[in-house]
Amino acid sequence: MRSPARRILLVCAILLVTSQFTQPAADRLVRLARDFGPSWCTPQNVCGQLVQHLELFTALALLAVLLLLLAAGGLLVRWCLRPVADLAPVIASVGPQNLGYRLRPGPGSDELAVLGRAIDEMMDRIAIGYEAQRRFAADASHELRTPLAVQRTLIEVSMARSLSDDQLTLLTAQLLETNERNERLIEGLLVLSESDRGLLARTPLRLDEIVAAVADKHRAAAAEAGVTISTRLRPRTVLGEQVLLERLITNLVQNALKYNRADGTVEIEVGDDPALIVTNTGDDVPADEVSALFEPFRRRAAARIDHSGGAGLGLAIARSIVRAHDGIIAASSTGHDGLRVQVSFPPA
């Protein structure tokens, strides 16, 4: 009998039955002693005095029995909870070295089976999160190692020989470009870390006004690349943090501009549900590659009009910001060319 509930029910039944018989048995003993005591048992001798005080002795005996039951109660409680206590060393032994360990309690419906399945599901989520963090750290290390190696090479070249003014100018420009890429990567990592922590405060914000401001900032860059930005904005209030929402929209717009064609368009819509839609015209994205776009440091090899490079964190940061606002972000292929990104937020 491994179920704590069944053990507790058994103990309660035993106590209930015992209580039904203890007091009546004691009263019956007192009556028998009074009615059928020996003739020589008179109030003047010891036997008679014992009979007279039998009720007191019975009460003391009941008290002693109660104390014994209380002492045994601790043992019974430990016996009832032993199946749960047996799980403690098993759970305590789980660590990063064996995150794949599972209790696998089976299909039962008792408390231990339900608890075991809940622990296994929790371990699944922990393992997924741990693996994601490990992969993220490995990818971040690789992304940082590449530009640092480039910087080291450029510096070694400059030290190995004397450079002309043109070569020095080119070397300086390359070092500056590499340094800017490092700055973008580090800034992206910081924003991603901040958004993963959640929001410290929430204030009502007009999403349509934020989108309009971000779109206006990018119209010049879009016109230079031959891309047209069009907006359809309806009033929409979102509870959140303005800096993060601005970063979300900026990342989506920049991504829509980067992976576009010279005569393409970027359409931005703000409404009730979904709250935000950003659609661009570019290379078609296969359905099986869409979900991977939101993973950190994942880039498509498609042609793009912006070759300045990036940290590969744009959509990953966008997803983290949306989650911090209790929203949902999803992407889908337009069916012919480009990508459509939809963001939904809870009602303000």
Secondary structure, 3 states (H helix, E strand, C coil): CCCHHHHHHHHHHHHHHHHHHHHHHHHHHHHHHHHCCCCCCCCCCHHHHHHHCHHHHHHHHHHHHHHHHHHHHHHHHHHHHHHHHCHHHHHHCCCHHHCCCCCCCCCCCCHHHHHHHHHHHHHHHHHHHHHHHHHHHHHHHHHHHHHHHHHHHHHHHHHHCCCCHHHHHHHHHHHHHHHHHHHHHHHHHHHHHHHHCCCCCCEEEEHHHHHHHHHHHHHHHHHHCCCEEEEEECCCEEEECHHHHHHHHHHHHHHHHHCCCCCCEEEEEECCCCCEEEEECCCCCCHHHHHHHHCCCCCCCCCCCCCCCCCCCHHHHHHHHHHHCCCEEEEEECCCCCEEEEEECCCC
